[in-house]
Amino acid sequence: MLDEGCDFVLIARAGILQRDFPLQVKANPMYDSPPLPVTADFLREGGLSERFIEKMRGWQTFVKPGS
């Protein structure tokens, strides 16, 4: 996107879901983030803390209910 003229690029949600998101995209420009919502276990496996996961529960489209 920067090469196409954008001043900056935000990857917050993708970076939360996949810590190495920029590397994934560099290796495969067609890489697609996991579909939302994800399970709390998925976030734990990615290294997110319980406190952060609880914060993400407030975003109803982010963490699957009951997970």
Rosetta constraint file for C-alpha pairs under 8 A:
AtomPair CA 1 CA 5 HARMONIC 6.68 0.50
AtomPair CA 1 CA 6 HARMONIC 5.79 0.50
AtomPair CA 1 CA 9 HARMONIC 7.11 0.50
AtomPair CA 2 CA 6 HARMONIC 4.76 0.50
AtomPair CA 2 CA 7 HARMONIC 6.46 0.50
AtomPair CA 2 CA 8 HARMONIC 6.63 0.50
AtomPair CA 2 CA 9 HARMONIC 7.27 0.50
AtomPair CA 11 CA 15 HARMONIC 5.73 0.50
AtomPair CA 12 CA 16 HARMONIC 6.21 0.50
AtomPair CA 13 CA 17 HARMONIC 6.37 0.50
AtomPair CA 14 CA 18 HARMONIC 5.99 0.50
AtomPair CA 14 CA 19 HARMONIC 7.99 0.50
AtomPair CA 14 CA 21 HARMONIC 6.47 0.50
AtomPair CA 14 CA 33 HARMONIC 6.15 0.50
AtomPair CA 15 CA 19 HARMONIC 5.16 0.50
AtomPair CA 15 CA 20 HARMONIC 7.06 0.50
AtomPair CA 15 CA 21 HARMONIC 5.69 0.50
AtomPair CA 15 CA 22 HARMONIC 7.92 0.50
AtomPair CA 17 CA 33 HARMONIC 7.33 0.50
AtomPair CA 17 CA 34 HARMONIC 7.22 0.50
AtomPair CA 17 CA 43 HARMONIC 6.80 0.50
AtomPair CA 17 CA 46 HARMONIC 7.28 0.50
AtomPair CA 18 CA 33 HARMONIC 7.35 0.50
AtomPair CA 18 CA 46 HARMONIC 6.90 0.50
AtomPair CA 19 CA 46 HARMONIC 7.04 0.50
AtomPair CA 20 CA 24 HARMONIC 6.21 0.50
AtomPair CA 21 CA 25 HARMONIC 6.23 0.50
AtomPair CA 21 CA 33 HARMONIC 7.90 0.50
AtomPair CA 22 CA 26 HARMONIC 6.11 0.50
AtomPair CA 23 CA 27 HARMONIC 6.11 0.50
AtomPair CA 24 CA 28 HARMONIC 5.98 0.50
AtomPair CA 24 CA 29 HARMONIC 7.81 0.50
AtomPair CA 24 CA 31 HARMONIC 6.48 0.50
AtomPair CA 25 CA 29 HARMONIC 4.74 0.50
AtomPair CA 25 CA 30 HARMONIC 6.90 0.50
AtomPair CA 25 CA 31 HARMONIC 5.45 0.50
AtomPair CA 34 CA 38 HARMONIC 7.63 0.50
AtomPair CA 36 CA 61 HARMONIC 6.42 0.50
AtomPair CA 36 CA 62 HARMONIC 5.78 0.50
AtomPair CA 36 CA 63 HARMONIC 7.41 0.50
AtomPair CA 37 CA 61 HARMONIC 5.41 0.50
AtomPair CA 37 CA 62 HARMONIC 4.57 0.50
AtomPair CA 37 CA 63 HARMONIC 4.95 0.50
AtomPair CA 37 CA 64 HARMONIC 5.20 0.50
AtomPair CA 38 CA 42 HARMONIC 6.40 0.50
AtomPair CA 38 CA 43 HARMONIC 7.49 0.50
AtomPair CA 38 CA 62 HARMONIC 6.29 0.50
AtomPair CA 38 CA 63 HARMONIC 5.04 0.50
AtomPair CA 38 CA 64 HARMONIC 5.60 0.50
AtomPair CA 39 CA 43 HARMONIC 6.73 0.50
AtomPair CA 39 CA 63 HARMONIC 5.53 0.50
AtomPair CA 39 CA 64 HARMONIC 5.26 0.50
AtomPair CA 39 CA 67 HARMONIC 5.45 0.50
AtomPair CA 40 CA 44 HARMONIC 6.22 0.50
AtomPair CA 40 CA 53 HARMONIC 6.62 0.50
AtomPair CA 40 CA 63 HARMONIC 6.20 0.50
AtomPair CA 40 CA 64 HARMONIC 7.27 0.50
AtomPair CA 40 CA 67 HARMONIC 5.35 0.50
AtomPair CA 41 CA 45 HARMONIC 6.06 0.50
AtomPair CA 41 CA 67 HARMONIC 7.26 0.50
AtomPair CA 42 CA 46 HARMONIC 6.41 0.50
AtomPair CA 43 CA 47 HARMONIC 6.57 0.50
AtomPair CA 43 CA 48 HARMONIC 5.60 0.50
AtomPair CA 43 CA 53 HARMONIC 7.02 0.50
AtomPair CA 44 CA 48 HARMONIC 5.11 0.50
AtomPair CA 44 CA 49 HARMONIC 6.71 0.50
AtomPair CA 44 CA 50 HARMONIC 7.53 0.50
AtomPair CA 44 CA 53 HARMONIC 7.85 0.50
AtomPair CA 48 CA 52 HARMONIC 6.30 0.50
AtomPair CA 48 CA 53 HARMONIC 6.59 0.50
AtomPair CA 49 CA 53 HARMONIC 6.22 0.50
AtomPair CA 50 CA 54 HARMONIC 6.11 0.50
AtomPair CA 51 CA 55 HARMONIC 6.37 0.50
AtomPair CA 52 CA 56 HARMONIC 6.25 0.50
AtomPair CA 53 CA 57 HARMONIC 6.34 0.50
AtomPair CA 53 CA 63 HARMONIC 7.96 0.50
AtomPair CA 54 CA 58 HARMONIC 7.15 0.50
AtomPair CA 55 CA 59 HARMONIC 7.67 0.50
AtomPair CA 56 CA 60 HARMONIC 7.88 0.50
AtomPair CA 56 CA 62 HARMONIC 6.25 0.50
AtomPair CA 56 CA 63 HARMONIC 6.48 0.50
AtomPair CA 57 CA 62 HARMONIC 6.66 0.50
AtomPair CA 57 CA 63 HARMONIC 5.42 0.50
AtomPair CA 57 CA 64 HARMONIC 7.95 0.50
AtomPair CA 57 CA 65 HARMONIC 7.84 0.50
AtomPair CA 59 CA 63 HARMONIC 7.23 0.50
AtomPair CA 60 CA 64 HARMONIC 7.61 0.50
AtomPair CA 60 CA 65 HARMONIC 7.80 0.50
AtomPair CA 63 CA 67 HARMONIC 7.36 0.50
